[in-house]
């Protein structure tokens, strides 16, 4: 999420989500903290969406629940946003405004226009902000594909015109800033896909990103050329394909798509399956197929499985597990980097693409965005290599602000930002303390101490009861738990000797400390210790 602020106007660009890693136990989504925008809600005029990937639209329903402003996006992008708004019951309250590369949106101080870029999803835009201080350009995610599958060519001439007028500040994506050369064309994938379909003796199963409609079209084309019926598996794949077909972005012959229960009606060499799960997600279709848990569909020997997507960093283990399972089933699996298999090309520009964008825009100031720090660093070096003055680039952290005054840029301040965690229907109610408790429970388990105390005499009237969950197995640890009982009795006795029997909270604290220190010394573990006092 980025925002352009000019006097009494704030225009927000994209609002996506991230997916949690293994350290964020139980968290479903990570969305931006919009506290600053909420505190200035009277200034927020619009949300502009560059394209329909999850990391650009996934947080929109949560954003709109706090700030119900008009949402501007292209025809396909709005189709994907509508799916989310329907799920969150926000369609009636939300104003969606369709735009294209020729649109112009005049606000009070800012005028917004657009230009087409190539990416791995249809209808992607770069954004131009004409402000009193000068022109600011946000590229969106892009590459330069001179032979796009869908015929949506980049507006290179328009970019050159924008650069000729003068760009004060450019924000450009940096995902592939470390990779030399030019990003290969998506057209390359179609040829390799067709060849794999011809060679396949039985079913072909292709897994890719649901949003990569151009890739999906090439799977459809390969199935058509080899006279195969197509089965769609996975909710997100079904939803995106429905949107793409209904809005004219995907050409699928009538009768080609069949239901999964019809697979056995056709010879295996006349069937292709298109499914989700290219990132090894445990509950996605491909992972369930690889473990034999997809009812009515199975992978058997000599089936061909194609992973037409590269693993996102962090997903390698899950992807490898799925591939191993598929090999164990006897399938032929085509996987690996796009260059080696020809089944995947990136939607993000390599170094030469990034340098071309910089050369077209000729910015005075430059902010590399959308990438890890090392990617932003390399992009800054690329910018300086093509003429951006050294010292005129800013590598920013979340919350950093660049102020433009008298056509001079300075990074002088920071606003409150961070991550908001979504857990089930709860948004922002899980913080660091809860996550720390979950981590402790996951690593060392829990020991519950139940004490029955006399309400009148304030004394222990029965032996303590200790309950282990995820800490030790009781039957194998009777000696250890016996020692714990001894520590508990001694702690209660010492506590009573201090004449503090009316302060059960203090007793619980003493028990946590005494038992915790003993267990760490004895078994080098730190379970969560939960004392419960029952008055009788």
N, C-alpha and C positions, 0 to 999 in steps of 0.2 A: 504494500500500500504506500502510495506517495500522495502528496498534496501540494497544490500551488495556492498560496495565500497572497491576496493583493487588497489592502485596506479592509473593506467590509465583506470580502468574498473569499471563500475557500472552495476550490474544486478538487475533489478526491479522484485519484486514478487507481482503479482496481481494488479489490478487497478479497484476497484469497485465504487459503488455509494451508497449514503444514500438518503432516502426519507425525504422531509421536514416535520416539525411539523407545528402546526397551527400558530406559530409565524412568519413563513417565507411565508408571503402572496404572492401568485402568483408564487412562485418558484416551478419548476418541479422536478429538481434533484440537489443533492449536490455531487460534484466530488472533488478529491484532487487538491490542488494547487501544480503544478509541477515546480514552478519557479526555484528551486535549480537544478532540472534535466535539464531544458532548459538552464540554465547558464553553465552547464557542459555537453552539449549534445554530444560532441565528445567522452565522456567517456561511455555513455550509450550504451551497447552492445545488450541487449535483455530484453524482458518482458516474465517472466515465469508465467504461470497461473496454480494454484493448482487444481481448479475445477470451475464449471460453474455457481455458484450462482451469483445473481445480485450484491451482495456486494463484489464480486471478479472480475466481468467482466463488470459491468455496465458503468464504466468510460473509457473503452478501446478505443472506437471511438474518444473520445475527446483527449485522450493521443496520439493516433497515428497521429492526425492532427498536433500536435506539434513536436512529436518525432517518426518518421517512422522507427522503429527498428523491427527485427524479433520477432514474437510472437510464443512461444512454449506452446503446450498444448496437452492433450490427444484427442483421436478421438471424443468422445462425447463433450468435452469442446469446441473444435474447431468448431463443428457443431453449437453450440449456439452462439459462437463469430461471425461466418459467417453471421448469421441472422442480427446481429447488423451492421456489416460492409456493408452488402447489403443495409440496410436502410439508412446508412450514405454515400453510394456511395464510399466506400473505398476498395472494394474487389480487384480491379486491382492493387492498389498501395501497398497492404500489403502482406508481406511474412509470411505465416502460416506454421509452422513446427510441424508435429505430433510426439509426444513422448509417451513412456510408462514407466512402472516401471523399465524396463531393460535398458533404454536409458542412455547414458553418453554424456555430452556436454563439450568438452574441449575449454575453452577460454585461453587467454594468461597467466593470473595469477591464474585463478580460474577454477577448474573442478567441473561440476555439475552432480549429479546423483539423483536417485529418489527411493521411496519405496511406495507401495500401502497402502492406509488407507481406512477404512469404513467411510461413511458419508451418508447423505440423498439424494445423487445424484450420478450417476455412475462415474467411472473413476477419483477418487480423489487420489492425490499424496502428499506425503511429499517430501521435497527437501533437499539434502545434498550438502553443499558447501565445497569443500576441498581447503583451502587457504594456503598461506605460513605461516600464524600464527597458523593454526589449523583447525579443522572441525567445521563448523557451520551448525545446523540443524533447518529447519523450518517445523513444523509438518503439516501445512495446517489445515483445520477443520477435526476433526476425532472423532470416538468412536471405541471401540473394539466390533464388532458384530461377534460372533463365528458361527452364522447360517445366513449369509446374503442371502437375497432373490435372488440376482443376481449371487451368487457364487463367488463374488470378495472378497476373504478373505484378511485381513490385512497381510502385510509382517512382521510378528512378528519375524521370524528367522533373516530376514535381518536387522530389527531394532536392534536386540541383537548383531549382528555382527558389526554394526556401533558403538554401545556403547562400544563393546569390543576393537575396534580400538582406541577409545578415542574421546569424544566430548568436544570441548572447550566451546561452547555456544549453548544453546537450546532455540529456540523461540517456545512456545507451546500455543495453543488456550485455552481460559479460560471461555467460555460461561456458562458452568454448574459447575464451580468450587465451588459453594455454595451447590450443591446437593449431599448428601451422597449416597454411593452405586455404582452400575454399571448400565449403560444405558441399558434398555431392548432391545431385538432384534426386528428388523423390522418384523420378522416372526410372532410375536405375533399379529400384526394388521390383517394379512390375515384371521386368524381363526374368529376373532370378526366381520370382514367385511362380511364374508360368512354367519355367523349366522344372521346378520341384514338383509341381502338380502333374506334369507329364510323366515324370519318373516314378511317381508314387504308385505302388501296386495295390494299395488298399486305401482306407480312409486317410484324408489329410485334415489335420487339426492345426489351426493357426491361432496364435494368441498375440494380441497387440493392444495398444491403448485404444479404448473405445472412442476417444475424441479424435483419433487420427483418421478422419474420414477419407483422406486421399489413400491411405494404406488399405482401408476397408474396401474402397472402390477397386483397388488392384487385386484384392482377394476375390471380389465378385467377378472381375473380368477373367481371372485365371480359372475360376470355377465354370464360368460360361464357356470358355474356349475348350475346356476338357469335359464338358457335358456332365457336370456334377451339380447335385442339389446342395443347398447351403442351409445349415442349421446354426442358429444364433443361441449361444449360451452365456448367461451372466446378465444380471439386471441392468447394469450401467450400459452394457453393449446394446441390449435391446432398446433401452431408452434413447440413446444417442442415435442409433440407426433409424428409429421411428421419426425423430426430429429431422434428421438429415434427408430422409425420403420425403417427408411431408413438405419440407421447405425447398426441395429441389436441389440439394447438394449431393445426392447419392442416386445413381441410376441402377436400379435392380430390376431385371426383367420379371414380369408377372409370373408367378408360379415357381420361381427359383427357390424361394425360402420355404422350408418345410419345418414342421414341429419335431421335437426330439423323439416323440413316440412313433414317428414315421421312418426313422433311420433304417430299421430292419426290413422295410418294404423295398429297399433298393440294394443293389449289389454294393459291397464296400468301396469298389473303385468308382462309384458314381455319387459319392457323398463327401462333402467337405464341412468341417465344423469351424466356426469363428467364435472365439471365446475370450473372456477376460482372464486375468491372472498372470500376465507377462512379468510381473514383479514378484511372483512367488507368494502373493497374499494367501494366507492359510485357508480362508473361506471362499476364495474366488474359484471360478469354474475349473481352471487348469490344475490347481493344487488338488481339488477334489477328484478330478479325473485321474491324476497321477497316483492317488492313494486308493482308487477303486470305490470312492464314496459318492459318486454322482449317479443317482438312481436312473436306470434306463439307458445309460450311455457308458461304454467301457472302451479303454484303450487295450488293444491286443497286439500280438507280435506282427511286425511288418507294417503297422500303421505309421504314418509319417507325421511328426509333430514339429511345427515351425514356430520358434520364438522370434517374432518380427518386432522386437523392441530391445533396446539395450537396458541393462539393469541400472536403476538409479542408485548412486552411491549410498551404501547402507543396506541395500536389498540383496546383495550378492549371496549371502548365506541361504536366504529363503529360495532364491532362484536355483541355486545349486542343488538344494534338497529336492526340488520338484524335478529337475533334470535327471538326477540319480534315480528317482522313483520311476520315471518314464523309461529309462534304459532297462531297469529291472523288469519292466513289463514286456520288454522285447521290442519297443518302438524304436524307429529311426528318428533321432532328434537332431534338428538343425538349429544350432544356437551359436552364440559368440558375437564378436564385434561385427558391426555392419560391413566393414571392409572385407572381412574374411568370408562372410556368408552371402553378402549382397542382400540380406533380408531387412536391413534397417539403415536408415540414414538419419542424422540428427536434424531437428528443426531449428537449431540455433547456429548462428554464423560462426565460422572459424575466423582465424586472424585476418585473412584477406577480406572477408565480408565486413568485419568490424572496421578495418581501415578504409574500406570503400564508403561506409556510412559516415565516418569522420571526415573524409575528403569531400563528400557531397555537402555536408552541413557546414563545414569550416567554422566550428564554434570558437568563441573567445574563451569560454569556460567550459569545463567538462566534469561530469560526475558519472563514473562507472557504477552501474547498479546490477542487481539480480545475479548474485554469484557469491561464492566463498571469498574470503579476503585475498587469497592468492590470485584468484581470477580477476578481482578488481585491480590488484597491483599490476598484473600483466596488461590489463586493458589500459591502465594509465600510461604504461611505457609505450604501448601502441599509439596512443593519442599523441604523445610527445614526439614519436618518430615521424608522424605525418603533419607536424606543424603546430600543435597546441603548445602554447608557451609553458615552459616548466614553471611550476608554482601556481598554474591556473587550473589544476585538477584537484578534486576533493574526493578522498575515500572516506565515506561516512559510515558511522554506526547507527543503529536504530535510535531515532529521536534527535539526531543531529540536524541542525537547521543551517541553511546557507541563505544569507540575506543579500539581496541585490539592491544597491542604492547608488544612484548616479552612474549606472552601468558598471559598477564595480561589485565584485562578489567577495563576501567574507563569511567564514565559518566561525561564528562567535558564541552560539548558544545551543541549548538542548532543551527539548520538551519531554514531558512524561510519556513514556511508551513502555511496551513490554509484551508479554504473551498472556493471553487469556485462555484458560483450559476449559474444554467442553467435555463433560463426563455425563453421558446419558442425556437427560433433559436439563441438567445443571450447567450453567454458563458462569464461569468465574468463581464458583463456590469451592473449588479445589485449589488450594494454594500450596506453598512450599512445606508448611507444617504437615498437612495431610499426606503429601507425597513422601515426606521423610518417614512418616509412620508406616506407609505402605511399603516403602523400601525395607524398613526394619523388619516388618512382618514377613516379607518375601525372603529375606536373607537368613534370619535367625528364629522366626516364629514367635510364639506368644506363650507366656506362662501366667495362668490365672490363679490367684491366691484367694480362697474364700475363707473368711474368718467369721465364726459365729460368736457374738459377744453378748454378754448379759446387759440388758438395758438398764437394770437397776444398779447392779454391782460394777458394771463396766469392766468385766473380766472375761477372759477366753473360757468358754464353757464346753468346748469340744476340740479335738485335734484339728489343725488346719487341713483344708482340702486343696490340693494343687492339681490343676488341670493343664496339661500340655497340649498345644496345638501347633504343629510344625516345628517344635523345639526338640523334644526327644520322645522316643516310644516308651511309654510308661512301664511296660512289662520288662523291658531291657534296662531300665534305669532306676530300679527301686532303691538302690543304695544312694544314688545321687539325690533323688527326691526326698529320701529320708533325712539326708543332711540338710536339705533346703527346709524341711519341716522344723528341724532343730534351730536353724537360723531364725525362722519366723517366730518361734516361741520365745527365743532369747530377746529378739527385737521388741516383741510385745511386752515382755517382762521389764526390760529396761525403760520402755516408754511409760509404763505404769509407775515405775519407781520415780519418774520425774514429775508425777502428778499432773499429766496433761491429758487425762482420759476423756475430756470433753472435745478434744480436737482430733477427730478422726482423719481429717485431711493431713495433718502432720504425721500421724501414724502411717498412713499410706505412703507418704514421701519417705519415711524412714525404712519401710519395708522394701520399696523400690531400690533404694540405695544399698541396703545391706545385702539383699538377695542378688542384685545385679553385680555387685563387686565380687561376691562369692562365686557366682556362675562364670564370670569372666576369668577369674583366677583358676577355676577348676577345669573348664572346658573351652575357654577362649571364644565364647559366644555371647552375644548381647541380645537376648530375646526381649520383646516388649513384655514388661511385667505389669499386670493389671490386678491390683488388690481390690477385693470386694468385701465390705463389712456388712454383716447381717445382724441387726439387733433383735434379740429375743426376750 
